[in-house]
Amino acid sequence: MQAAELFEQRIRPSEVARRLRVSGQSAYHWHELWRDGGVQALVSRGPAGSRCRLSPRCLAKLSGFLEEGPAAHGWVEDQVWTAARVATLVGRKFHVSYSVSGTTRLMHRLGFSPQVPARRVAERDEQAVTVWKEATWAEVKAPGRPAGATSASRTRQASPAVRPKDVPGAEATALRS
């Protein structure tokens, strides 16, 4: 509404842009809207984008389902809500399809964050993994290149001092040197 007040004071759109720290294009657009429709034309229409396909009642139910945990809805292998699982749950319970990214935004709206499960089995023995890494992996791992080894580029010319004298074109190179 600051822009409308400035326009009413007959301040030019370029000055309005400078004062409100917006682009000149935005200020001129606002000025046109204000000129044609007054202050009401500048009133915000709310957030852009598509509206939520779930009613407030359904959102409350979904929040309750998420609080119950994944096991209560058939995912017994771990207690992690992924965006894909929530999308499946929304489809099953409310017959509405959401993309994985749309489900992520929906979860954030409800105060949840999707969790990416670590790909580890529940029976993992950390001590045995550490022993294997220290003993077996050191033996199996292929040795790396020696520290002094480097590669040579075939496309880089040798310096004139080390070029062979008996190759075709050597005379022309010798004349330029």
KEFI-315717 format. One record per residue (C-alpha): x, y negated, z. Coordinates in steps of 0.2 Angstrom, whole numbers, plus 5000, padded with zeros to 4 digits. Example, Ala and Ser with C-alpha at 12.3 -4.5 7.8 and 13.67 -1.06 7.14 Angstrom:
<nodes>
506250225039506850055036
</nodes>
This chain:
<nodes>
500050005000501549895001501649884982499849824982500149684994501649624984500749634968499349524976500749394980501149394962502849474964503449544948503549734946505449734944505649644961504349764969505449904963507049824971506149794987505349964989506950054982505950144968506250154949505650014939504650134929503650184945503350004949502749954932501550104932500950054949500649874943499649944929498550054940498349904952497849784938496549904931495849984948496449874962497049944979496050104977496950154962498550164972497850274986498750444986497750594980498650714991500050834987500350884969500151064964498851194964497751214979497951364991496851514985496551565003495251485013495751415031494851565038495851685027497451595032497051625050496651815047498351825037499251745051498551875063498952015051500751955051500851945070500352135070501952175061502252275045502052445054500152405057499952395039500852545032502652495032503452605045505252615039505752445047504952295056505252165042504052055033504752025015503851915003503452054992502652155006501651995011501051974993500452154993499552135010498651975003498152074988497552214998496552115011495951965001495952024983497051874978498751894969500251784974501951784966503451824978503951634977502151584980502051704995503651625002502851455002501251525009502251605023503151445027501551355028500951475041502551455051503351615046504951645036505151805025506551915030507752005019508152175026509952225028510152385018510752495032509952655039509352655057510552805060512152715055513552745067514652585067516052675076516252805063516152675049517552575058518652735059518352775041518852605035520452605045521052785041520252855025519952695015521752635017522252805009520952804995521152624990522152594974523752494976523652314970524852234958526552184965526652004971527951964957526952034943526251904931525451914914526051844898524951754885525151804867524451644861525751534868527251504858529051534864530151384866531251354850532851414860532151584862531351614845532051744834532951664818532551804806530551794806529551714792529451524794530951514805531751394793530251264794530351274813532251244813532051084802530751014814531851034829
</nodes>
